[in-house]
Amino acid sequence: MDELFSALKFFILNAVFIITVLIFSTYLILTIFSAISLRKYLRKNSYVDYNSIVSSPLAPSISVIAPAYNESQTIEDNIRTLLSLYYNNFEVVVVNDGSSDNSMEKMIKTYEMEKVNYYFDYHLPCKRIRGVYKSKNRSFKKLTIIDKINGGKADSLNAGLNVCKNDLVVSIDADSIMEPDALLKMVKPFMEAKEKRVIGTGGVIRIANSCEISGGHINKVNLPKKFIPRAQVMEYTRAFLMGRMAWSELDGLLLISGALGMFDREVVIQSGGYHTNTVGEDMELVVRMRRYMADKGQGYDVVYIPDPLCWTEVPSTIKVLARQRSRWTRGTMETLFTHRKLFLNAKYGKLGMLGYPYWLVFEYLAPIIEFLGILWFIFLAITGNLNWPFFLLLFGFVYFFAVSLSIWSVLFEEMTYHKYEKKMDVLRLIGTAFLEPIFYHPMVMLMSIKGNLDKVFNRNSWGKMEREGFKKS
């Protein structure tokens, strides 16, 4: 029995060491690819005149679709912000998803909307559309409001896709704040496409907690005062600047954030639109669009843009964060299971050979492996079989690598877009890098485990995302 236990202990310790080295090597490689891609993008874009896109007759038409449910407090400012985007040929389509507050009444009154006869087809399944509204005021001619029965975000986006007619569509959360030039930067890859068809673009999502906002615009960027949102700033910076940037370069990008993404409307409709039976509709759509193009044998690109394009409020309490991360985990599980055919399938190129395996191992399985490792550590400590020198060495290595990765992401941010102008904010962010692995990461790991359990026991609710609201300047 002792020999069996010793063999098991030896195997697990070596497995932990191998997995640790594999994870660190992967992150290091992604960091290098991100740095190369970011440098290439900045050099190329230093010569771009975005004003030429505005005046170009070749600029594609764009529909910005914003689902809204009970957004009465902010809906007027949000629409005003969307209508002021710096682009020529675009429309704003707000989808009132059966709100139970006075969102619809406010929109009708503020923007002088009236119900019109509007022909459209139900290309994609969605709840019944009760009416399409246009403004009597020519100042708001770019605004369209869809009133429909409640069906959720994915259902609302499908409704918007059914009604709009433009070449490209942008999906955005109604409470997100887009940068004025976001459409210009997102549409550029579509206009530059030659051999391959660009089917989707996404950009950096920034955190608006503690920022000062007026009239739907960011007036002053501040680092969040609370630790949980501040840790998410670090997390988002790593994910966007050092993760998705690399995967875009490697042609293995699986996700465009649901907060803001631009897509080829024709490909979205042909691939089936948003699925309403998943809580991770944004990731699932991107993977399905990529599969559709590969199955058709058509060359395509999904492009990530490192520019900060959108600001959103993130959870500031453990309770709300846990709901969000449970939903993310369940959405990842559903997408990976639905598209399991991709795994190591050479037919799908880097998506099947690199992107899918990475997401399966490092995004989905990693928290489970980490949790089991902690349980094994506790068992060894209780039974007196823990090799303390090995453990302390491994812990120190993991901790300082994680901190170094976070500080490197802060350096990426400061070298590029420098949104946090106060030196104290940057120092606080670096301080957060030292605290995050000890206090924040374990929480997120346990929330991921809870997401797995929620999925196993069929607890599939979306979870209410209470928000504190933006700080008004």
C-alpha positions as CSV (number, residue, x, y, z in Angstrom):
1,M,0.0,0.0,0.0
2,D,2.9,2.4,0.9
3,E,4.5,1.6,-2.5
4,L,1.3,2.4,-4.3
5,F,0.9,5.7,-2.4
6,S,4.5,6.7,-3.1
7,A,4.1,5.9,-6.8
8,L,0.9,8.0,-6.9
9,K,2.6,10.9,-5.0
10,F,5.5,10.8,-7.4
11,F,3.2,10.7,-10.5
12,I,1.1,13.7,-9.2
13,L,4.1,15.8,-8.3
14,N,5.7,15.3,-11.7
15,A,2.4,15.9,-13.4
16,V,2.0,19.2,-11.5
17,F,5.5,20.2,-12.4
18,I,5.0,19.3,-16.1
19,I,1.6,21.1,-16.3
20,T,3.1,24.2,-14.6
21,V,6.0,24.4,-17.1
22,L,3.5,23.8,-20.0
23,I,1.3,26.7,-18.8
24,F,4.1,29.1,-18.2
25,S,5.7,28.2,-21.6
26,T,2.4,28.8,-23.3
27,Y,1.8,32.2,-21.6
28,L,5.4,33.2,-22.5
29,I,4.9,32.3,-26.1
30,L,1.6,34.2,-26.2
31,T,3.2,37.2,-24.6
32,I,5.9,37.3,-27.3
33,F,3.4,37.0,-30.1
34,S,1.3,39.7,-28.5
35,A,4.3,42.1,-28.4
36,I,5.2,41.4,-32.0
37,S,1.6,41.8,-33.2
38,L,1.1,45.0,-31.1
39,R,4.2,46.6,-32.4
40,K,3.2,45.7,-36.0
41,Y,-0.2,47.2,-35.5
42,L,1.0,50.4,-33.9
43,R,3.6,51.0,-36.7
44,K,1.0,50.3,-39.4
45,N,-1.6,52.5,-37.8
46,S,0.7,55.5,-37.3
47,Y,0.1,56.3,-40.9
48,V,-3.6,55.8,-41.0
49,D,-6.0,58.8,-41.7
50,Y,-9.3,57.6,-40.3
51,N,-11.0,60.7,-41.7
52,S,-10.6,59.2,-45.2
53,I,-12.8,56.3,-44.1
54,V,-15.6,58.7,-43.1
55,S,-15.6,60.3,-46.5
56,S,-15.0,57.2,-48.6
57,P,-17.9,56.0,-50.8
58,L,-16.5,52.4,-50.3
59,A,-17.1,52.5,-46.5
60,P,-19.6,49.7,-45.6
61,S,-22.9,50.5,-44.1
62,I,-23.2,49.5,-40.4
63,S,-26.1,48.7,-38.1
64,V,-25.4,49.1,-34.3
65,I,-27.7,46.8,-32.5
66,A,-28.2,47.5,-28.8
67,P,-30.5,45.2,-26.8
68,A,-32.1,46.9,-23.8
69,Y,-34.1,45.5,-20.9
70,N,-35.2,47.8,-18.1
71,E,-32.6,50.4,-18.9
72,S,-34.8,53.3,-18.0
73,Q,-32.3,55.2,-15.9
74,T,-29.6,55.4,-18.7
75,I,-31.3,54.6,-22.0
76,E,-31.6,58.3,-23.2
77,D,-27.9,59.0,-22.6
78,N,-26.9,55.6,-24.1
79,I,-28.8,56.3,-27.3
80,R,-27.4,59.8,-27.5
81,T,-23.9,58.4,-27.3
82,L,-24.6,55.9,-30.0
83,L,-26.1,58.5,-32.3
84,S,-23.0,60.7,-31.9
85,L,-20.5,58.0,-33.2
86,Y,-18.0,59.3,-35.7
87,Y,-19.1,57.5,-38.9
88,N,-21.1,58.4,-41.9
89,N,-23.2,55.5,-43.1
90,F,-24.7,53.9,-40.0
91,E,-27.9,53.4,-38.1
92,V,-28.6,52.6,-34.4
93,V,-31.1,49.8,-33.7
94,V,-32.3,49.7,-30.1
95,V,-34.2,46.5,-29.3
96,N,-36.6,46.9,-26.3
97,D,-36.7,43.3,-25.0
98,G,-40.1,43.5,-23.3
99,S,-38.9,45.9,-20.6
100,S,-41.2,46.1,-17.6
101,D,-40.2,49.6,-16.7
102,N,-40.8,52.8,-18.7
103,S,-37.8,52.4,-21.0
104,M,-40.0,52.3,-24.1
105,E,-42.1,55.3,-23.1
106,K,-38.9,57.4,-22.5
107,M,-37.5,56.5,-25.8
108,I,-40.7,57.3,-27.7
109,K,-41.0,60.7,-25.9
110,T,-37.4,61.8,-26.0
111,Y,-36.7,60.8,-29.6
112,E,-40.2,61.5,-31.0
113,M,-40.7,58.0,-32.2
114,E,-43.8,56.6,-34.0
115,K,-44.7,53.1,-35.1
116,V,-44.2,52.5,-38.8
117,N,-45.0,49.9,-41.3
118,Y,-41.7,48.2,-41.8
119,Y,-41.1,45.1,-43.9
120,F,-38.7,42.5,-42.7
121,D,-38.3,38.7,-42.7
122,Y,-37.8,36.4,-39.8
123,H,-34.5,35.1,-41.2
124,L,-33.5,34.2,-37.6
125,P,-35.8,32.8,-34.9
126,C,-36.8,35.4,-32.3
127,K,-39.8,36.3,-30.1
128,R,-42.6,38.2,-31.8
129,I,-41.8,41.7,-32.8
130,R,-44.6,44.0,-31.7
131,G,-43.5,47.0,-33.7
132,V,-40.8,49.0,-35.4
133,Y,-40.5,52.7,-34.6
134,K,-38.9,55.6,-36.4
135,S,-38.5,59.2,-35.4
136,K,-40.7,62.1,-36.7
137,N,-37.7,64.3,-36.1
138,R,-35.1,64.2,-39.0
139,S,-32.4,64.8,-36.4
140,F,-32.9,61.2,-35.3
141,K,-33.3,59.6,-38.7
142,K,-30.5,57.1,-37.9
143,L,-32.4,55.7,-34.9
144,T,-34.7,52.6,-35.2
145,I,-36.4,51.1,-32.1
146,I,-37.8,47.5,-32.1
147,D,-40.3,46.6,-29.5
148,K,-40.6,42.9,-28.9
149,I,-41.6,40.2,-26.4
150,N,-39.0,39.4,-23.8
151,G,-36.6,36.7,-25.0
152,G,-33.1,37.6,-23.7
153,K,-30.0,39.2,-25.2
154,A,-29.4,36.6,-28.0
155,D,-33.0,36.7,-29.0
156,S,-32.9,40.5,-29.1
157,L,-29.8,40.5,-31.3
158,N,-31.6,38.1,-33.7
159,A,-34.5,40.5,-33.9
160,G,-32.2,43.3,-34.7
161,L,-30.5,41.2,-37.4
162,N,-33.9,40.5,-38.9
163,V,-34.9,44.2,-39.1
164,C,-31.6,45.9,-40.1
165,K,-30.4,45.8,-43.7
166,N,-26.8,47.0,-43.6
167,D,-23.7,45.1,-44.6
168,L,-22.1,45.0,-41.1
169,V,-23.6,44.7,-37.7
170,V,-22.3,45.8,-34.3
171,S,-23.6,44.1,-31.2
172,I,-23.2,46.1,-28.0
173,D,-24.6,46.0,-24.5
174,A,-27.0,49.0,-24.0
175,D,-25.1,50.1,-20.9
176,S,-21.7,50.0,-22.6
177,I,-20.0,53.2,-23.7
178,M,-18.3,53.2,-27.1
179,E,-15.4,55.4,-28.0
180,P,-16.5,58.0,-30.7
181,D,-14.1,56.5,-33.3
182,A,-14.8,52.9,-32.5
183,L,-16.7,52.1,-35.8
184,L,-13.9,53.6,-37.8
185,K,-11.3,51.3,-36.2
186,M,-13.5,48.2,-36.3
187,V,-14.5,48.6,-40.0
188,K,-10.9,49.2,-41.2
189,P,-10.0,45.4,-41.4
190,F,-13.2,44.8,-43.5
191,M,-12.1,47.4,-45.9
192,E,-8.5,46.1,-46.1
193,A,-9.5,42.5,-46.7
194,K,-8.2,41.1,-50.0
195,E,-7.7,37.3,-50.3
196,K,-9.6,36.5,-47.1
197,R,-13.0,37.7,-46.1
198,V,-13.1,39.3,-42.6
199,I,-16.1,38.0,-40.8
200,G,-15.7,39.6,-37.4
201,T,-13.6,42.2,-35.5
202,G,-13.4,42.9,-31.8
203,G,-11.4,45.3,-29.6
204,V,-10.3,46.1,-26.1
205,I,-13.0,46.4,-23.5
206,R,-12.1,48.8,-20.7
207,I,-13.5,49.1,-17.2
208,A,-15.6,52.2,-16.4
209,N,-16.0,51.7,-12.6
210,S,-15.0,55.0,-10.8
211,C,-14.6,56.8,-14.2
212,E,-16.4,60.2,-14.5
213,I,-19.1,60.2,-17.2
214,S,-21.2,62.9,-18.6
215,G,-23.8,62.7,-21.4
216,G,-22.8,59.1,-22.1
217,H,-19.1,60.0,-22.6
218,I,-16.0,59.2,-20.5
219,N,-14.7,62.6,-19.2
220,K,-12.1,61.3,-16.8
221,V,-10.5,57.9,-16.6
222,N,-9.9,56.7,-13.0
223,L,-8.6,53.4,-11.7
224,P,-11.5,51.6,-9.7
225,K,-11.3,52.4,-6.0
226,K,-12.5,49.0,-4.9
227,F,-10.2,46.0,-5.1
228,I,-12.5,43.6,-7.0
229,P,-13.0,45.9,-10.0
230,R,-9.3,46.9,-9.9
231,A,-8.3,43.2,-10.1
232,Q,-10.5,42.9,-13.1
233,V,-8.7,45.8,-14.7
234,M,-5.6,43.7,-14.4
235,E,-7.4,40.6,-15.6
236,Y,-8.9,42.3,-18.7
237,T,-5.6,44.0,-19.6
238,R,-3.9,40.6,-19.6
239,A,-6.7,38.9,-21.5
240,F,-7.1,41.5,-24.2
241,L,-3.6,42.9,-24.8
242,M,-1.7,39.6,-24.1
243,G,-4.2,36.9,-25.0
244,R,-6.5,37.9,-27.8
245,M,-3.9,39.9,-29.5
246,A,-1.7,36.8,-29.8
247,W,-4.6,34.5,-30.9
248,S,-5.6,36.9,-33.6
249,E,-2.0,36.8,-34.9
250,L,-2.1,33.0,-34.7
251,D,-5.5,32.7,-36.3
252,G,-7.0,30.9,-33.4
253,L,-9.3,33.5,-31.8
254,L,-12.5,31.9,-30.4
255,L,-14.1,34.9,-28.8
256,I,-15.2,38.4,-29.5
257,S,-16.6,40.0,-26.4
258,G,-20.3,40.3,-26.2
259,A,-19.9,43.9,-25.0
260,L,-18.7,45.0,-28.5
261,G,-18.2,43.1,-31.7
262,M,-18.6,43.8,-35.4
263,F,-19.7,41.1,-37.8
264,D,-20.5,40.4,-41.4
265,R,-24.3,40.3,-41.3
266,E,-24.6,37.8,-44.3
267,V,-22.3,35.3,-42.6
268,V,-24.1,35.7,-39.3
269,I,-27.4,34.9,-40.9
270,Q,-26.1,32.1,-43.0
271,S,-24.5,30.4,-40.0
272,G,-27.7,30.6,-38.0
273,G,-27.5,33.8,-35.9
274,Y,-27.3,33.8,-32.1
275,H,-28.3,30.6,-30.3
276,T,-30.8,31.4,-27.6
277,N,-30.2,28.1,-25.7
278,T,-26.7,29.0,-24.4
279,V,-25.5,31.6,-21.9
280,G,-22.3,32.1,-23.9
281,E,-23.9,33.3,-27.2
282,D,-21.0,35.6,-28.1
283,M,-18.3,32.9,-28.0
284,E,-20.6,30.2,-29.6
285,L,-21.4,32.5,-32.5
286,V,-17.8,33.2,-33.4
287,V,-16.9,29.5,-33.3
288,R,-19.9,28.6,-35.4
289,M,-19.1,31.3,-38.0
290,R,-15.6,30.1,-38.2
291,R,-16.8,26.5,-38.7
292,Y,-19.3,27.6,-41.3
293,M,-16.6,29.4,-43.4
294,A,-14.2,26.4,-43.0
295,D,-16.9,23.9,-44.0
296,K,-17.6,26.0,-47.1
297,G,-13.9,26.1,-47.9
298,Q,-13.7,29.9,-47.9
299,G,-10.8,31.9,-46.6
300,Y,-11.7,34.1,-43.7
301,D,-10.2,36.2,-40.8
302,V,-11.4,37.1,-37.3
303,V,-9.4,40.2,-36.4
304,Y,-8.7,41.6,-32.9
305,I,-7.9,45.3,-32.6
306,P,-5.8,46.4,-29.6
307,D,-7.4,49.9,-29.4
308,P,-9.6,50.7,-26.4
309,L,-13.0,50.8,-28.1
310,C,-15.6,50.3,-25.4
311,W,-16.1,50.9,-21.6
312,T,-18.3,48.8,-19.4
313,E,-19.1,48.5,-15.7
314,V,-17.9,45.2,-14.1
315,P,-19.1,43.5,-10.9
316,S,-17.9,45.2,-7.7
317,T,-19.1,42.6,-5.2
318,I,-18.3,38.9,-4.8
319,K,-21.9,37.9,-5.2
320,V,-22.4,39.5,-8.6
321,L,-18.9,38.5,-9.8
322,A,-19.8,34.9,-8.9
323,R,-22.9,35.0,-11.0
324,Q,-21.0,36.4,-13.9
325,R,-18.1,33.8,-13.7
326,S,-20.5,30.9,-13.3
327,R,-22.3,32.1,-16.5
328,W,-19.0,32.4,-18.3
329,T,-17.9,28.9,-17.3
330,R,-21.2,27.4,-18.4
331,G,-21.1,29.2,-21.7
332,T,-17.5,27.9,-22.3
333,M,-18.6,24.4,-21.5
334,E,-21.6,24.6,-23.8
335,T,-19.5,26.0,-26.7
336,L,-16.7,23.5,-26.3
337,F,-19.1,20.6,-26.1
338,T,-21.2,21.8,-29.1
339,H,-18.1,22.2,-31.3
340,R,-16.1,19.3,-30.0
341,K,-15.6,18.2,-33.6
342,L,-12.9,21.0,-33.8
343,F,-10.6,19.3,-31.3
344,L,-7.3,18.5,-33.1
345,N,-9.1,18.5,-36.4
346,A,-6.7,19.6,-39.1
347,K,-9.6,20.5,-41.4
348,Y,-10.1,23.6,-39.3
349,G,-6.5,24.6,-39.4
350,K,-5.1,26.6,-36.4
351,L,-8.6,26.9,-34.9
352,G,-8.8,23.1,-34.5
353,M,-5.1,22.4,-33.8
354,L,-4.3,25.3,-31.5
355,G,-7.2,27.5,-30.6
356,Y,-9.7,24.9,-29.4
357,P,-7.1,22.8,-27.5
358,Y,-5.8,25.9,-25.8
359,W,-9.3,27.0,-24.7
360,L,-10.1,23.5,-23.5
361,V,-7.0,23.0,-21.4
362,F,-6.0,26.5,-20.2
363,E,-9.4,28.3,-20.0
364,Y,-11.7,25.5,-19.1
365,L,-9.8,22.6,-17.5
366,A,-7.1,24.7,-15.8
367,P,-9.3,25.8,-12.8
368,I,-10.4,22.2,-12.3
369,I,-6.8,20.9,-12.3
370,E,-5.8,23.7,-10.0
371,F,-8.7,22.9,-7.6
372,L,-7.8,19.2,-7.5
373,G,-4.2,20.2,-6.9
374,I,-5.2,22.2,-3.9
375,L,-7.2,19.3,-2.5
376,W,-4.2,17.0,-3.0
377,F,-1.9,19.6,-1.2
378,I,-4.3,19.7,1.8
379,F,-4.4,15.9,1.9
380,L,-0.6,15.7,1.9
381,A,-0.3,18.4,4.5
382,I,-2.8,16.6,6.8
383,T,-1.1,13.2,6.4
384,G,2.4,14.7,6.9
385,N,3.6,13.6,3.4
386,L,4.1,17.1,1.9
387,N,7.5,17.9,0.5
388,W,7.7,21.4,1.9
389,P,10.9,22.6,0.0
390,F,9.4,21.4,-3.3
391,F,6.1,23.1,-2.5
392,L,7.6,26.4,-1.5
393,L,9.8,26.5,-4.5
394,L,6.9,25.7,-6.8
395,F,4.6,28.2,-5.1
396,G,7.3,31.0,-5.3
397,F,7.9,30.2,-9.0
398,V,4.2,30.3,-9.8
399,Y,3.5,33.5,-7.8
400,F,6.4,35.5,-9.2
401,F,5.7,34.4,-12.8
402,A,2.0,35.5,-12.4
403,V,3.1,38.8,-10.9
404,S,5.6,39.3,-13.7
405,L,3.0,38.6,-16.4
406,S,0.6,41.1,-14.8
407,I,3.3,43.8,-14.6
408,W,4.3,43.1,-18.2
409,S,0.7,43.7,-19.2
410,V,0.7,47.0,-17.4
411,L,3.9,47.9,-19.3
412,F,2.1,47.0,-22.5
413,E,-0.7,49.4,-21.6
414,E,1.6,52.2,-20.6
415,M,3.7,51.9,-23.8
416,T,0.6,52.0,-26.0
417,Y,-2.5,53.8,-25.0
418,H,-1.6,55.2,-21.5
419,K,-5.2,55.6,-20.3
420,Y,-4.3,55.9,-16.6
421,E,-2.5,59.2,-16.6
422,K,-2.0,59.5,-12.8
423,K,1.2,57.9,-11.6
424,M,-0.5,56.8,-8.4
425,D,-3.1,54.8,-10.5
426,V,-0.2,53.0,-12.3
427,L,1.5,52.3,-8.9
428,R,-1.8,51.0,-7.4
429,L,-2.3,48.8,-10.5
430,I,1.2,47.3,-10.0
431,G,0.4,46.8,-6.3
432,T,-2.8,45.0,-7.4
433,A,-0.6,42.7,-9.4
434,F,1.1,41.4,-6.2
435,L,-2.2,41.0,-4.4
436,E,-4.3,39.4,-7.2
437,P,-2.8,35.9,-7.2
438,I,-3.4,35.6,-3.4
439,F,-6.8,37.2,-2.9
440,Y,-8.6,37.5,-6.3
441,H,-7.4,34.5,-8.4
442,P,-8.5,31.8,-5.8
443,M,-12.0,33.4,-5.7
444,V,-12.3,33.3,-9.5
445,M,-11.1,29.7,-9.5
446,L,-13.8,28.6,-7.0
447,M,-16.4,30.5,-9.0
448,S,-15.4,28.5,-12.1
449,I,-15.8,25.3,-10.1
450,K,-19.3,26.5,-9.0
451,G,-20.1,27.2,-12.7
452,N,-19.2,23.5,-13.5
453,L,-21.5,22.3,-10.7
454,D,-24.3,24.7,-11.8
455,K,-24.1,23.2,-15.3
456,V,-24.0,19.6,-13.9
457,F,-27.0,20.2,-11.7
458,N,-28.8,22.1,-14.5
459,R,-28.8,25.5,-12.7
460,N,-28.8,27.5,-15.9
461,S,-30.1,30.9,-14.9
462,W,-28.5,34.0,-16.4
463,G,-28.2,35.6,-13.0
464,K,-29.1,39.2,-12.3
465,M,-26.2,41.6,-12.8
466,E,-26.8,44.4,-10.3
467,R,-24.8,47.5,-11.2
468,E,-23.8,50.5,-9.1
469,G,-24.1,52.9,-12.0
470,F,-21.5,55.2,-13.5
471,K,-20.1,58.2,-11.7
472,K,-21.5,61.4,-13.1
473,S,-19.1,64.4,-13.6
